[in-house]
Every structure is written in structure tokens, then in C-alpha cells.
Amino acid sequence: MTKKYIGLDIGTTTIKISVVDKQLVSFYEKQYDYDYLTPHKNWTEINPDTWLEIVLEGLKELFQQIPEKNVSGIGITGQMHTTVFVDKYGFSVRPAIMWNDNRTKDMIPFIKEKLLVNEQTADLAKVVSTGSPLANLLWLKECEPENYQRTEKILIAKDYLIWKLTEVYSTDYCDASVSSFYDLNEDTWSESVQQLFDLNSSLFPEINYSSKVVGSLSKTIQQQLGIQKVIPVVAGTGDNVASALVSGSFVHDQPLISLGTSGVVVIPNRYHQLKATGKNVVAKINEEDHTIITQGTVQAGAKVNSWWLENILHTKDYLKEQEKISDQLISNNEVLFFPHLNGEKTLYGEPNVRGAFAGLSLETTQEEMYLAVLEGLTFGIKNLYEKMKNDQEPAYFSIVGGGAKSELWLQLFADILNYPIRRVVNSREAVQGAAILAILGIDNQFDFPENDFQTFEPREDKKINYEKKYADYTALAQAILTYTEAVKER
């Protein structure tokens, strides 16, 4: 019997389920789409039981095809920051506040100011932002005091699912370390934050390393699934750490770019090195792991591509539109695009900043504007990477996510970043990273299979031109930030 492991990924608009063996050979893949709620401008919420309903439906379908006796464990990953407020009975007191929610933008300056007065919490002032669990909890405390009083535990998305599946409250070091409730120097919940904001320590669940078995499917869940086997569940991790894990970034200490709904730069180092820019994420895959992943985000990410094509050009034929862009135009485009369409958290900490085109003329073509969109996001990613990079030069970047399907875009990344870009031929995603955690938790070891890569090398003539264009981009960025400040002061 081949032992099999389930991976679950609680994404922003999709839930993925995967079954693999120890060589990551896939035996089952399924994706379920869902929508979140936008009850008010700048609000994004979801009933967290939506995740449970979909996962139970998915597991029922899975066990119709994969015998329960073959399944050795379950690993879970998911969207980071999304905050669930749970009452003493284990039920959500209100819809979860999602990672891309902006309702707290007017509270952030006050939160930062308060964090800065305490030496123990000053570093958190650099990373707390809209969507942060700390900001979400303080909003609940101020705006919905009755719901705050009912709240007994705060959980991140995947932690809520683990609670519902196992009846165990748990989180992992990854989600804890980016919550703004965490002391990165002591590697535990910050008592200073609790004192500053008068928060009860009982709100916070136990922190476990990601591959630790924290429980097993409860009797209630077993009955609902129609199974009898006791299946262990590990603590899991955030989606960006899971993506870095499955890409092999931990093994080779190379940076990873995830081109999904947001554009994420992930830079691992195994020496617990904390960076001034970006969120320092404690990976702690196993008990001996001391890896820190520095993570930064361009919120718009690959969404700028679908925005331009679907909202502006009213087409979904991405390939056709990209084929219209000539090689002669690449690196010679006179149009620039600033990609921060929905605010910026990591580099500028400015939720009010918005995107812009520059260099338009009466002769500007549709192709020039589309290329500028692709270039602009790439410049934004480069700008982010340069502020977070390790001292040692990388050998290459790996790129994953929906945007990695575009060969044109990957070549632009190679030319603009001036490093080789690797795309795994048989692409693996965060959901397989979750399954790896289950393998580690059950079997205590995992040997990464060799991946076949498609490599995009920088082109000498293009990269020289792009160095000049990148300087123009950074000047444009500064001008837009100045404009944003002027608008705020009116």
C-alpha cells in the first residue's frame, strides 16, 4: 500500500485539495471556487464556515476515490492574516476579516504611534498594516465591543479549519509571527503588545511548529465524512511559506516570487536574520528549524494583468494580447505604469496610494500600455526585492502562481531583475507544500524529488535598457507618493 497524504489550501477565492505520495506524485486534485463578501467600501469579509462546508464536501468526494486506509495524514495551508473571532463555544462571532480588508486604514497611524513608544514593540510599527490581525482585533474592540467581549480566541483562516476538524486550538510560527502580536526576538506572543492594548493572553492559541501533529479528525467529522480511520492533522503554515517549501527555496536558500492575486517576494535565510523592510516570518517547519523568511507584497500582483485585459480591454484571451507585443518594443517602451492600484503595505506603508500611467502621447498604442502594465508590476517587485535582499547574491529566482503561466512575463522578470528565472515544468503549489508538512509530521523526513525547470536568462541588450527604465520608474514612484501626500493634506 502506498501511503498518501492530503494537502488543503484555503485560498482567497479558491480551496484546493491534493493527494500525493512521498515522491509528490499526485493521485487526486480538486479546486472549489467561492466568493467573499464586500458589505461596505474597503471591507472584505467571509463567513468562515464557508471553508468548512467546502472542505467537508471535498473530502467526501476524495474518500469516494481514495480509500481512507491509504491516507496517513492531513496538512493545511492558507491565506495569511485573515482573522476569525471565536466565542467560548467555538463558533465565529461575526464574519472573518480578510487579509485584503482596508477598513482599518484610519486606525493604522494611531496603532503605529502606540507601538513606537515601547522599545519592545517598535519593530512591529514597521509591519502592522490594514488586514493585520492586530488591527482587525482593535477594530473589533472599538467598533463592535459586544462581539469583542464574546471573543475567546482569535484564529487565522487555516487555524479555524483545524479547530473545526480536530477540536484543537492551534496556530503555527508563520501565522503568529506576522500577526503583529508576536515577539520575534523571544519567538512567542508579545506580552508588551498585550499590555499596550489591554488584550487578554487567553485570546491567543498555542504556537506549534508547522509539521507537528496537533490532533486528528474528530469523531463528529469522521461521521460526517463516513470514515472510521483516525487521521492525524498537522499545524500547517501560511500559503507563502508552503509555496517556498514546495519550490525548494528552503533547500537552496533562493528567493521566490509568487504571482497570484497579490505579488509576493519571499526571501529565505536559515540564520534567523531579521530585515528592516518586509515581514520577517518564522518558518519553523520542524522543531530544529530556525529559518526566517522575509516576505513583502505588491498588493495588486498579477491582478493588474486581469484588470487591464478584462476590465479595460474586455477580453480573457491573455495569450492573444501578449502575442501582439513585438520584441522590438520590449525595453524600448516609452510608457511607464505604477502598479499599486489598491494601496501599498511593505515599501511605503501607504494604503491611499493608487496606480498611474506616465509617458502617454497621441501615438501611444494599446500594446505599449499593456506592456507597461506587465513591466510596471515587474519593476514594483524589483523595488521590493532590493529593499529585502540577503547579503549573498542569489543564483536564480523561482516564480510560481497564475502569472507564471506567461512566458513573456517571465522573460521580462529575467531582463528586469537581471537574474535567471526558474519555472518548474511540473508546477507545484502551496497545496502540495501542505501535504509535505503532513509527510514530515507523520514520517519525520522528506526527500525533495528533483524538479525539471524551464529557465529564462537575462538578455544583455534588454537588461541595459531596463536598468535605465527602472531608474525612471523609481522617479515616477517618488512623484506619485508626493502627490498622494498632497491629496491627503487637503
Solvent accessible surface area in square Angstrom, and as a share of the most:
residue,aa,sasa,rsa
1,M,159,0.71
2,T,67,0.39
3,K,78,0.33
4,K,17,0.07
5,Y,0,0.00
6,I,0,0.00
7,G,0,0.00
8,L,0,0.00
9,D,16,0.08
10,I,0,0.00
11,G,15,0.15
12,T,19,0.11
13,T,58,0.34
14,T,30,0.17
15,I,0,0.00
16,K,45,0.19
17,I,0,0.00
18,S,0,0.00
19,V,0,0.00
20,V,1,0.00
21,D,12,0.06
22,K,62,0.26
23,Q,111,0.49
24,L,11,0.05
25,V,80,0.46
26,S,58,0.37
27,F,87,0.36
28,Y,18,0.07
29,E,90,0.40
30,K,81,0.34
31,Q,93,0.42
32,Y,26,0.10
33,D,106,0.55
34,Y,21,0.08
35,D,125,0.65
36,Y,63,0.24
37,L,90,0.45
38,T,90,0.52
39,P,65,0.41
40,H,105,0.47
41,K,180,0.76
42,N,52,0.26
43,W,53,0.19
44,T,16,0.09
45,E,7,0.03
46,I,3,0.02
47,N,75,0.39
48,P,2,0.01
49,D,41,0.21
50,T,33,0.19
51,W,0,0.00
52,L,28,0.14
53,E,110,0.49
54,I,22,0.11
55,V,0,0.00
56,L,21,0.11
57,E,87,0.39
58,G,0,0.00
59,L,0,0.00
60,K,90,0.38
61,E,50,0.22
62,L,0,0.00
63,F,27,0.11
64,Q,152,0.67
65,Q,125,0.56
66,I,13,0.06
67,P,63,0.40
68,E,48,0.22
69,K,132,0.56
70,N,20,0.10
71,V,0,0.00
72,S,14,0.09
73,G,0,0.00
74,I,0,0.00
75,G,0,0.00
76,I,0,0.00
77,T,0,0.00
78,G,0,0.00
79,Q,4,0.02
80,M,9,0.04
81,H,23,0.10
82,T,0,0.00
83,T,0,0.00
84,V,0,0.00
85,F,0,0.00
86,V,0,0.00
87,D,13,0.07
88,K,142,0.60
89,Y,151,0.57
90,G,1,0.01
91,F,120,0.50
92,S,27,0.17
93,V,15,0.08
94,R,25,0.09
95,P,45,0.28
96,A,0,0.00
97,I,0,0.00
98,M,0,0.00
99,W,32,0.11
100,N,25,0.13
101,D,1,0.00
102,N,24,0.12
103,R,26,0.09
104,T,0,0.00
105,K,55,0.23
106,D,124,0.64
107,M,27,0.12
108,I,12,0.06
109,P,85,0.53
110,F,115,0.48
111,I,0,0.00
112,K,49,0.21
113,E,114,0.51
114,K,66,0.28
115,L,0,0.00
116,L,107,0.53
117,V,112,0.64
118,N,42,0.22
119,E,157,0.70
120,Q,117,0.52
121,T,0,0.00
122,A,28,0.22
123,D,83,0.43
124,L,13,0.07
125,A,6,0.05
126,K,118,0.50
127,V,31,0.18
128,V,1,0.01
129,S,13,0.08
130,T,4,0.02
131,G,1,0.01
132,S,1,0.00
133,P,1,0.01
134,L,0,0.00
135,A,0,0.00
136,N,0,0.00
137,L,0,0.00
138,L,15,0.08
139,W,18,0.06
140,L,0,0.00
141,K,63,0.27
142,E,121,0.54
143,C,64,0.38
144,E,41,0.18
145,P,72,0.45
146,E,142,0.64
147,N,29,0.15
148,Y,28,0.10
149,Q,135,0.60
150,R,120,0.44
151,T,10,0.06
152,E,79,0.35
153,K,39,0.17
154,I,11,0.06
155,L,2,0.01
156,I,14,0.07
157,A,0,0.00
158,K,1,0.00
159,D,1,0.00
160,Y,1,0.00
161,L,1,0.01
162,I,0,0.00
163,W,42,0.15
164,K,37,0.15
165,L,0,0.00
166,T,11,0.06
167,E,104,0.47
168,V,50,0.29
169,Y,59,0.22
170,S,0,0.00
171,T,3,0.02
172,D,0,0.00
173,Y,36,0.14
174,C,0,0.00
175,D,3,0.02
176,A,1,0.01
177,S,7,0.04
178,V,6,0.03
179,S,3,0.02
180,S,1,0.01
181,F,2,0.01
182,Y,2,0.01
183,D,25,0.13
184,L,26,0.13
185,N,116,0.59
186,E,122,0.55
187,D,48,0.25
188,T,62,0.36
189,W,42,0.15
190,S,5,0.03
191,E,121,0.54
192,S,23,0.15
193,V,0,0.00
194,Q,21,0.09
195,Q,140,0.62
196,L,36,0.18
197,F,11,0.05
198,D,114,0.59
199,L,13,0.06
200,N,96,0.49
201,S,70,0.45
202,S,63,0.41
203,L,8,0.04
204,F,15,0.06
205,P,5,0.03
206,E,111,0.50
207,I,26,0.13
208,N,10,0.05
209,Y,54,0.20
210,S,0,0.00
211,S,5,0.03
212,K,73,0.31
213,V,59,0.34
214,V,23,0.13
215,G,20,0.19
216,S,35,0.23
217,L,4,0.02
218,S,16,0.10
219,K,145,0.62
220,T,72,0.42
221,I,6,0.03
222,Q,7,0.03
223,Q,140,0.62
224,Q,85,0.38
225,L,14,0.07
226,G,64,0.62
227,I,11,0.06
228,Q,165,0.73
229,K,66,0.28
230,V,89,0.51
231,I,0,0.00
232,P,33,0.21
233,V,0,0.00
234,V,0,0.00
235,A,0,0.00
236,G,0,0.00
237,T,0,0.00
238,G,0,0.00
239,D,38,0.20
240,N,18,0.09
241,V,0,0.00
242,A,0,0.00
243,S,13,0.08
244,A,0,0.00
245,L,8,0.04
246,V,2,0.01
247,S,11,0.07
248,G,8,0.08
249,S,4,0.03
250,F,28,0.12
251,V,72,0.41
252,H,104,0.46
253,D,42,0.22
254,Q,27,0.12
255,P,6,0.04
256,L,1,0.00
257,I,0,0.00
258,S,18,0.11
259,L,0,0.00
260,G,25,0.24
261,T,68,0.40
262,S,17,0.11
263,G,0,0.00
264,V,8,0.05
265,V,0,0.00
266,V,0,0.00
267,I,3,0.01
268,P,0,0.00
269,N,8,0.04
270,R,110,0.40
271,Y,171,0.65
272,H,55,0.25
273,Q,68,0.30
274,L,65,0.33
275,K,27,0.11
276,A,78,0.61
277,T,32,0.19
278,G,6,0.06
279,K,27,0.12
280,N,14,0.07
281,V,0,0.00
282,V,3,0.02
283,A,0,0.00
284,K,32,0.13
285,I,11,0.06
286,N,58,0.30
287,E,108,0.49
288,E,130,0.58
289,D,24,0.12
290,H,113,0.51
291,T,12,0.07
292,I,0,0.00
293,I,0,0.00
294,T,0,0.00
295,Q,11,0.05
296,G,1,0.01
297,T,23,0.13
298,V,1,0.00
299,Q,8,0.04
300,A,4,0.03
301,G,0,0.00
302,A,17,0.13
303,K,118,0.50
304,V,0,0.00
305,N,9,0.05
306,S,22,0.14
307,W,61,0.22
308,W,12,0.04
309,L,0,0.00
310,E,58,0.26
311,N,92,0.47
312,I,78,0.39
313,L,40,0.20
314,H,149,0.66
315,T,33,0.19
316,K,159,0.67
317,D,65,0.33
318,Y,73,0.28
319,L,121,0.60
320,K,112,0.47
321,E,17,0.08
322,Q,16,0.07
323,E,122,0.55
324,K,89,0.38
325,I,14,0.07
326,S,53,0.34
327,D,72,0.37
328,Q,137,0.61
329,L,29,0.14
330,I,7,0.04
331,S,5,0.03
332,N,86,0.44
333,N,4,0.02
334,E,142,0.64
335,V,2,0.01
336,L,23,0.11
337,F,3,0.01
338,F,0,0.00
339,P,0,0.00
340,H,1,0.00
341,L,48,0.24
342,N,61,0.31
343,G,0,0.00
344,E,1,0.00
345,K,39,0.17
346,T,30,0.18
347,L,34,0.17
348,Y,57,0.22
349,G,38,0.36
350,E,12,0.05
351,P,32,0.20
352,N,56,0.29
353,V,0,0.00
354,R,111,0.41
355,G,24,0.23
356,A,35,0.27
357,F,51,0.21
358,A,30,0.23
359,G,51,0.49
360,L,94,0.47
361,S,64,0.42
362,L,184,0.91
363,E,137,0.61
364,T,33,0.19
365,T,62,0.36
366,Q,77,0.34
367,E,48,0.21
368,E,36,0.16
369,M,41,0.18
370,Y,4,0.01
371,L,0,0.00
372,A,0,0.00
373,V,0,0.00
374,L,0,0.00
375,E,2,0.01
376,G,0,0.00
377,L,0,0.00
378,T,0,0.00
379,F,1,0.00
380,G,0,0.00
381,I,0,0.00
382,K,22,0.09
383,N,15,0.08
384,L,0,0.00
385,Y,12,0.04
386,E,71,0.32
387,K,121,0.51
388,M,1,0.01
389,K,92,0.39
390,N,31,0.16
391,D,136,0.70
392,Q,152,0.67
393,E,110,0.49
394,P,17,0.11
395,A,65,0.50
396,Y,24,0.09
397,F,0,0.00
398,S,7,0.04
399,I,2,0.01
400,V,16,0.09
401,G,29,0.28
402,G,47,0.46
403,G,7,0.07
404,A,6,0.04
405,K,168,0.71
406,S,17,0.11
407,E,91,0.41
408,L,34,0.17
409,W,1,0.00
410,L,0,0.00
411,Q,30,0.14
412,L,0,0.00
413,F,0,0.00
414,A,0,0.00
415,D,1,0.00
416,I,3,0.02
417,L,7,0.04
418,N,59,0.30
419,Y,45,0.17
420,P,33,0.21
421,I,0,0.00
422,R,68,0.25
423,R,39,0.14
424,V,14,0.08
425,V,90,0.52
426,N,104,0.53
427,S,73,0.47
428,R,45,0.16
429,E,69,0.31
430,A,8,0.06
431,V,2,0.01
432,Q,17,0.07
433,G,0,0.00
434,A,0,0.00
435,A,0,0.00
436,I,0,0.00
437,L,0,0.00
438,A,0,0.00
439,I,0,0.00
440,L,29,0.14
441,G,18,0.17
442,I,49,0.25
443,D,35,0.18
444,N,130,0.67
445,Q,104,0.46
446,F,24,0.10
447,D,108,0.56
448,F,63,0.26
449,P,36,0.23
450,E,168,0.75
451,N,28,0.15
452,D,98,0.51
453,F,65,0.27
454,Q,61,0.27
455,T,62,0.36
456,F,18,0.07
457,E,100,0.45
458,P,34,0.21
459,R,72,0.26
460,E,109,0.49
461,D,91,0.47
462,K,15,0.06
463,K,38,0.16
464,I,83,0.42
465,N,46,0.23
466,Y,2,0.01
467,E,95,0.43
468,K,134,0.57
469,K,20,0.08
470,Y,24,0.09
471,A,59,0.46
472,D,76,0.40
473,Y,0,0.00
474,T,50,0.29
475,A,64,0.50
476,L,27,0.14
477,A,4,0.03
478,Q,110,0.49
479,A,59,0.46
480,I,17,0.09
481,L,29,0.14
482,T,83,0.48
483,Y,138,0.52
484,T,10,0.06
485,E,78,0.35
486,A,51,0.39
487,V,59,0.34
488,K,100,0.42
489,E,140,0.63
490,R,220,0.80
